[in-house]
Amino acid sequence: MGNVLAFCEFSGSAPKSSALANIAFARKAAELHGGEVIALLVGKGAAAAAADTAKYAPKVITVDDAALGEYLAETFAPIVAKLATDNNASVVSATATSVGKDLMPRVSALLDAGMASDVSGISAKNQFVRPILAGNAYSKVEINSPVIVVTPRQSEFTPAEPLGAAGAVSNAPAGSVDAKGATFERLESQKSDRPDLGDAKVVVSGGRGMKSGENFKVLEELADLLGAAMGASRAATDAGMVPADWQVGQTGKIVAPNLYFAVAISGAIQHLAGMKGSKTIVAINKDKEAPIFQVADYGLVAEWEKAIPELIAEIKKVKASR
């Protein structure tokens, strides 16, 4: 028997949707390991998110310390590893976000544990399924160490639903926070009122066929009408049309929204790996042979310059009639 320690990212007073996918994975792992799910919140302000997180896990541990104001793997990893040991965890998990991918290899090393990364499923207590070859094939990974570290893909696990009763919340000390010489200098990010790309229920993405960054403004208008996040293909971000953190794909962000618009995106295998888990995919491309149409639920062979303004006009009509 062993518990599952699920590292949960949070924003303000609530866990991120990526954390709820991790808790969903943790529940499946806990059933196989015969233990319970323990949600772990680490960072300045973690205590504020405890009550909401307790809706999803029977036990929540917070480590709230001013010295943990900015994420650094050097300071977070020892805390996660220690609490895994203290709480008899046989599995330690974190969603395969940029933070999870950075943090968990260090946790794995500290625990001398085997690691399964980017998993899409769990088939036995120590066996995991993970996509390879840009999602065109799957491999089964078996980890035989006493403790297993896992990073599940957010797009592959439906976010956990609340439990019938709130879990117990406890606080743990951070102890001596040693960054081992690393320092946080600054965070460079695009400020936006739109949803976060990884959490959005609707995503509007543009590709190389948009031709310029200026042309993305029409997609931004569509996104704002739909309350959507903005995304892009690697070709568009590499060309400098839009910010790099908009990139969706194998080397960008993996998303699985309810609705995904792929506009002027041909559908290279690397891009498909990042969005083909979307519930409904709408593709707009002038090339009827574009690979994106092979995964699209709805496809329109048309010039985006004509199709998008018409779509925006129709959405505005619908909104005005309500």
N, C-alpha and C positions, 0 to 999 in steps of 0.2 A: 504493500500500500504506500501511496505517496500523494502529496498534494500537488496542485498545479498553480504556480505563481505567475500571474498574468500582469506584466508591466503595461500600464494604461496611460496613454498620453491624454492630457486634459487641456481645456481652454476655459478660463474663467471658473465658473462653478459647475461645470459638467464635463464628463468624459467625451473625447472626440468620437465620431462615428467609427473611426478606425479602431478605437479601443473596444467598441462593442463587437466588432468582428473578431477581435482577439479573444474576448470573453466567450464568444460562441465556440471558437476552437477549443478553448480551455475546458468548457463543459464536456465536450466529446472526449478530451484526453482524460479528464477526471473520472469519467465513467469507466474507462479502461484501466486506470491506475488505482481505482478504489478510494480515492481521496476527495478533497473538496477544492473548489476554486477560491483562490485568494487574489483579489485585485490589489495591485500595488501602484500607488501614486507617489511620485518623487518630484520634488522641486518646490520652489517658493510659491505659496498659494495652494499647495496640494490639499490642505485641509478643507478649503472651501468647496472642493469638488467631491468630497467624501460622501456626503449625503446622497447626491444624485447617483454616484457610482454604486452605492450600497443597494440600489434598486435592482442591480444586475448580478451581484455576487454575494454569497453568504458571509464573506469576510472581506474587509477592506483594511489595508494598512497604508497609512500616510507617513511620508517623511518630508516634513515641511520645515525648511531652514533657509534663512536669508543668504547663506553661502551657496545655495543651489539656485540662485536667481536666473542663471543662464545655463542651458544644457551644455555639458561637456561629458563625453564618454569617460574621461579619466576620473571624474568625481561621481558619476552615477553608477558606473559598473561595479565598484566595490560594495556599494550599498545594496544593489540588486543581488549580488552573489552572497553577501552575508545573510540577507533575509531569506534567500532560498534555502540556505543551510539551517538557519534558525527555525524555519517553518516546515522542515521535512519535505521539501519539494523534490519530486522526482522529474518534474517537467517545469521548465522556465520558458515563458513565451512572450513575444512582443510582435506586434504587427510589422510586416515588412515595409515600413515607411522609411524615409531617409534616416530618422532617428533610430528606429529598430534595427536597421541594417548596420548602422554604425555602432550601436551599443552592444548587441547580443554576441558578436564574436569575442568581445573583450570579457563578457560575462562567462562565456563558454571556456575561455582560457583560464580564468580565475577559478572555475569550478572543476577544471580538468574534465570537461564534459564534451561528448560528441554533439554535433550540431546539424540540424536539417533546416536549410534556408529556403524561403520562397515556396512553402508547401501549399498545395491546393486541397489536400485531404489527409486523413489519418485512417489507416486500414487495420492497424493493430497497435498495442500499447507502445511498441518501439519501431513501427513501420509507418512511413509517410510517403505520400504521392506528391511529386513535384514536376512542373512542366519543364521540358527541355526543348532545344531546337526552336526557340521563339514560340513555344506553345503548340508546336505541331506533333509533339510526342510527349509521353509521360514516363517517368522513371519511378521506381520504388526504392526508397532509401531506408536502410535498417540501422539503427543506432543501438549499440550494445553497452554503452557506459551506464553506470548507476543513475546519473542525472543526465537528462536530455534537454538541450536548448533548441528552441524552434522559433522560426519567424513565419507565421502564416500570412498568405496573401489576403488583403482586405477584400478583393474582388471575388474571392472564392468561398467566403463564409458570410451567410446572411447575418446581419447584426443581431445580437442577442436581444430577446424580449425581456421585460422586467419580470422579476420573480414575484411570488405571491406576497412575500414579506421582506422588509428591508434587512440587509445583512448587518453584522456587527462591525463597528469601526474602532480601530485602535491606532495609536500613534507610536512611531519608532524613532529613536534619535538618529541623527545623521552621523554622529560620531565625529572623528577628526576628518575634515574634508581636505584632501590633499590632491591638487590638480597635477602634481608631478611636473611642474614647470610650464604646463599649458595655461594659456590665458585667453579669455574671451575679449576680442578686440571690438568687433562690431557685427551687426547683422544687416545685410543688404537685401531688401525684399521690395516687391511691388505692393503698395498699399491699394486696396480695392474694397469696395462695398459688396462685391460679388461673393458668392460662396467659395470656399476653398475647393480647389480642383479635386482633391482626393475625397471630399465629403459631399460634393454636389449631386443632386438628384437628376439634374439636366446639365449636359456639357455641349457647348458649341465649339467645334474645332475647325481650323482652316489649314490648308496645305500650301505647297509650292505654287499651285495654280492661282492663289490669291494675288501673286505678282509683286505686291509691295505691302509694307506695314500700314500705309495709309488706307489701303483697301480693307484691312481688317476692321475698320471702324463700322462698316455695315454689319459685320458679324457681331460686333460688340452691341450694336443696337438690337439685334435679334436676341442676343444673350440677356440683355437687360429686360426685354419684354417677357422673357420666359423665366426670369430669376435664375439664370444659368451661370455656370463658370465658363471661363474661356480656356480653350486648349489649342494645340497646334501640332503639326507633324515635325519631325526632326529637321526635315528639309527647310521648313519655314523658320525654325528657331536658329538653325545654323546660318541661314542667309541674313540673320539680323532683323527679320521683319517684326518679330515679337520677342518678349522676354524668354529666356531659357527655361524659367520655371513653369511655362505653359506647356512644355513638351510632354506629349503622351506617347508611350511606346516602351519597347524593351529596355532602352537606356534612359527613359524618362519616368513618368508616373503611370502606374497601373490603375485604371479606373473601371468602374462597372456601374454607371448611373442607370436610372430608369429609362432615360432617353439620351441618345448620343447623335449629334449632327456631325457628319464628316463632309465638309464642303471643300471642293477642289483638292481632295486628298486621294491619291491613286490607290493607296492600300498596300504599301510595302509590308512585307512580313513582319518587320520590326515594329511598325505602327499597330498592326493587327494584334500583336502580342499584348499591347497595352490597353486595348479597348473592346476586344471581341466578346468579353464577358458582359457587356452592356445588355440590358433587358430588351431595348428596342433601338435599332440602328437605322438612321436615315442618311442616305448617301446622295450627294448632288455632285455630278461630275459630267463634263462634256464628252468624255471618252467612254463609250458603252462597253468597252473591253476592260475597263479598270478593275483590278482585283477587289476593290472595296465592295463592289456589287455582289460578290460571292458570299459575303457575310451580312449584307444589309437586309433588313426586314422590309424597308421601303427604299426604292431607288429611283432617282430622277435624272435622266440624261438631258442635261441642259447647261447653258452658260450660267455661272453663279451671278453674273452681273444682272441678268434678267430674273432669275429664279428667287434670289434672296429678297430683293425689294418687293416682289409680288407676295412672297410669304409674309413679310413684315406688314404689308398693307392689310392682308387678310386677318392676321392676328389682331391688329388694331381694331378692325371692324368687329370682331368677336368680342373683344374686351369692352368696346363702346356700347355694345348691345346688352351687356349684362347689367 
